[in-house]
């Protein structure tokens, strides 16, 4: 549900809003590099911030929607002792709706579904050098790392960078959300909550029409969808009203590299050791282990750029397929990947053995060493 909105519409929206939780980052004597205003309720990791540096400033403060509207209308942000000109705003905003807990590049996932208005700033986002804190402000190795912490993203990848400058208005919709989905072999349980659930519909949708449930009560509800033949092909859970979705979750395992937040796949005793799916928490550990191994390979092994690129692709495939393959088939894929690295002359047997040993070290609960086909 994306589109465009006139700046006057955005200003009117803000004027009618209550509190606004504002985060902004500036550099080079007041040049705006990031601006985020969240309406409805505060972002999950919200905290007041005022970090000072010789060439940058980072502020997180609670304001009013009407105040943010005044900033946009006047063409400058006035917060505390900081004045930031807004002379290069795009005339229109790009609009979008996001499901609850949806990951968005450069911004913290929100606990509720949200409507967003993004207004681009016509300037580059280059900044180099460390930020050494003044007073009790923390120091950071780069502007990007400071911005990541300001925006509630403390666990970004090492090469993460702040995107193009923009003003982002995020209005959380607390009327309804899908808080949890539990997928079992023959049933799907869903919990919905919010301040205005009555009259909405919960639907287990898929490639063919699925079952729907009309909600009558206004508060939290739990319901079960029976799936005697297993999860429907292309399954997704959608909460909607009057032709518009309020919240949603993808359930089909072949359409996601890992489970969406709030989605649980039940693993019965013995499944992971026979032919069942890899549990969601194990999938997370596999992704983390692959990320660690890629760093270790660069540090420990003498490989050229082509070998490193090929290894990255093979290791990423190992991680991505943890959500698509059964435990048994995933292990076979890992062993096959190591063998093919040697067979295709990408690496020597000794290097392949080292990579496999690193996998075993990071995932001892899933893999064991030695690997007889390669030797030790």
N, C-alpha and C positions, 0 to 999 in steps of 0.2 A: 504494500500500500504506500507507494512512494509517489511524489509529485513535487509541485512548487507552490510557494506562497509569497505574496507581496510583503515587503517590509512593514507596511502599515498593518497588515494582519498580524504579524508577529508582535508588533508593539501593542496592539489591542489585546492580544492574548496575555501578554505580560502584565498589562494594567489591571486585568481582572484576576490575576493570580495572587496568592498569599505570599508565604515565605519563599525565598529563592536561596539555594545554597550555591555560592559562587566560588569558582576556582579560576585563577588567572595567573599567567606567567608572562613576564616582560623582560626585554633585554635592550641593550643599547639606549639607555636613557629614556625608557618608556615606550619602546616599540612592542606592541602586543604580539605574542607568539602563540598563546593558547588561552581560550576563554570558554568556560563551561558553567552554565547555570541550570541547576536541577530543581524542578518544581514538584509539588505534591508532598513528598517526604524526602529526607536526606539520603544521600548515597550511603551504601552499607558501611564503608570505612571512613566516614566523614570525621574530620577533626579540624579545628581552627589552626591556621598556619599564617605566619608572616616571616618569611626568610629573606634576609638582606644580603646582597653581594655588591661588589664594586661595579659590576656591569649587568646585574639582573635582579629581579624581584619576583617572589612567589607569594601569593596571598590566597587563602581560603577563608571566606567569611560568610556569615549568614546575613542576607539582606532582604529586601522586599521585591516582589515581581515588578511593582510600579517603579521602583528605583532603577531596575535594569531597563525598563521601558524608557525612562528618562535618558539614560546613557545612550541608548540607540537613537532616540529622537534628536538629542543634542549633538551627537557625533563625537562624544568623548566619555570615557569611564573615569569617575571620580570616586576612589575608594581610599579611605584613610588619608595619607598625605600624598597619594599617587594620583596623577592625572595622565591618562593615556588617550591620545587622539584616535578617532575612528573615521579617518578621512577616505579610506580606500575599501569600504564595504561593498560587496556585490548588492545589486538592487533587489534581488530575490533570494529566498531561502529554499533549500532542498528539503523536502519533508519525507519522513519515513516512520514506520511503526516497527518496534522491536519487541520480541517476546521477552518474558521475564528471564533474567540471568543470561541473556544472549551476549556472547563475547563481541566486542566492537573494538577495532583497532584504535589504540590510543586513549581508551576511556574505560572506566570501571563498569563491569556488568551490574545492572540494577536489579533489585529484588522484585520489582513489579514490571509488567508491560509498560512501555513508554512510547509516547509520540515525540518525535524529534524534529527540530528545525535547524539546519546547518547553513551558516552564512559565511562564505569564503572571504578571506582577506587577500588582497592582491599584493603579496610580497613573498619573498623566499623565507625559508625557516632555517637559515644557516647560522650556527654559533659554534665557536671552537674554544677549547681551553677548559681548565678546571674552574670550579666555583668554590672559593674559600669563604666560609661563613664569617659574617660580621656579628659580634656579640655571641648570642647562643644559637645562631642559625647553623644547621649542619652543613658540612662540606661534601661536595660531590665531585666525582671525576669528570663529569660533563653536564651540560645544560639538560640533555635528554634524560639522564638519570634523575636529576632533580625534578623534572617535569613528571616522570613516571611515578615518583613518590607522591607528588602533589595530587595527581589524578587518581590515586588509589590503585596503582599498578606496581607493587614492589617486587614482583617475581617475573618480570619480563626477561626475554632472552638477552644474552650479552650484546648482540648486535642490534637491539631495538633502537629505533629513532623516532622522534616526534614527527608526526605527519605534517601536511601543509597547514598553515595557520588558518583558523576558522573560529567563528563564534558558534557555539553549540548550545541550544536550548533543549533541555530534556524534561518532559512532563510525565512523571510517573502516574499511571492509572491504577488506583487502588480499589477499583470497583470489582475486579475479578482477576484471578490468576490460577494456573495449574501449579500447585505446590509440590506434588509428588505423583509419580507414576511407577507402579510395580508390575513388571512383566514376568509372569510365570508361564509354565508350559501350556496350560489350558485356560488361563484367565489373565485379565489386565485390570488392576485396581488403580483408581485415580482419585486424588484428593484435590478439591477445588476450594478456594476461599476468597474472601473479599467483602466489600461493603455493600455490593449491589448485585447479588447473584441471581435473584429471582427473575424469571423470564428468559434467562440465557439457556443455551443448549451445549451439552457435552457430546462430542461425536468421535467414535473410533473410525476414522476415515482410512481409505486405502485406495488401491488400484480399482477396486469395485466398491459399490456402496456398502457402508458399514452401519452398525447400530448407533442410535442416538438416544439421549436422555434429556428430557425437559426438566429444568430446575424450578422448583416452586418456592423453596425456603431461601431466605436471604443470606444465611450464614454458611459456615464451613460444612462441606458435605463430602462423603466418601461413597463411591459406587464401584461395582464390579461389572466388567464386560466378560462374558464367557467366550473363550476361543478354543473349543474342543479340537479343532484342527491345527492349532498353533497360531502364532501371530499372523494376521492377514498380510499378504504381499503389499509392500509399499505403505505399511501402516504408519499413521500419525494421529495424535490426539489433538483435537481442536475444541476450544471453548469459544462460542460465538453467539452473536445476537443481531437480529435484523440484517443479515447478510454481511456482517463485518466480524472478523475474528478479534477476540479479546486477548487470548493467549493460545499457545500451541506448543507441541513437543513432537519431534521426529522419533519414531520408535523402530522403524525398519533398520536392521543392523547393517544392511548393505548400502545405506545412504549416509552413514556417519562413520568417521574414523574412530570415534569413541562416544560413549553415551552422553547425551545432553544433560546439563545440570538438572537434578531432580528426577532423573530416570534411573530406575534400578532393575537389573535383570537378575532374576533369582537363579542361583546356581545350587543345585541339590548335591548332597554328599556323594562324592565319587565322580561327579560330572567332569571336573577339571582334569582328573587323572584318566578318564576314559575318552569319551568323544563329545564332551560338553563344551559350551563356550567358556572363554577365559573371563573370569569375574572382572567387573569394572575397575576395582581397585588394583588388580593385577595389570590391567591394561595401562593404567596410569603409571605404574612402576616400570613397565616396559618402555613407555615413551620417555620417562625420566632417565632410564638406564641407557637408552640409545643416545640421548643428548649428551650424557656424561662420556660415553665411549667415543663419540665423535671428537670431543675435546681431547681425550687421552690419546687417541690415535695421532692427532696432529702434534702432540707434545712428545710422544715416545717413538714414533716411527718416521723414517725418512722416506716420504712418498712425494711424488711430483703432483702437480695440480690436477692432471687428468685422473690419476689414481684416487686422489682425495674426492673428486667430484663423483666418480663412479661408486666409491665406498659410501658416500653420503646417500646416494640414491638407493643403494641396496639396503643400507641400515634403516632408512626411512620406510622402505617397503616392509621390512620386518616389523617395525612399530605399527604402521597403519593396518597391517593384516591381523594384528592381535584382536581387533574387533570383528573381523569377518570370518576367521577360521576357528575351528575347535582347537582345544589345547593340543591334542595329538597332531593335528595337521599343521599347527603353527610350529611345533618342534621340528617336524619334518622339513618345513620351509627353512628354518634356521640352519639345520644341517646342510640342506641343499644349497643354500646361499654361500656358505663357507666353502663347500666343495667347488662350486662354480667359479668363485673368485680365483681359485687355483687353475681350474680347467681352462678358463678363458684368459689365463696369463695376466690377470689384473694385479695379482700379488703373488709372492712366493709362498710355498707351504709354511715356512716358519712364520711369516707375517700373518697368514690366515689363521694359524694356530694361536698366535698372540691375540688376534681379534676375538676368536672364539673363547679364549680364556678370560678375556675382559667381560664378555657377555655372561659367562658362568659366574664370574666374581660378582657382577652386579645383580644377577638373577639366579642365585643358588637354589631357590625354591622351585624353579622351573627347568633349569638346565644343569647338567653335570659334566665334569671333565674327568679324564681326558677324552679327546676325540680320536679314536683308533685309526681312522682312515688317513689322518694327517700325521700321526706320530706326535711326540712331545718335544 
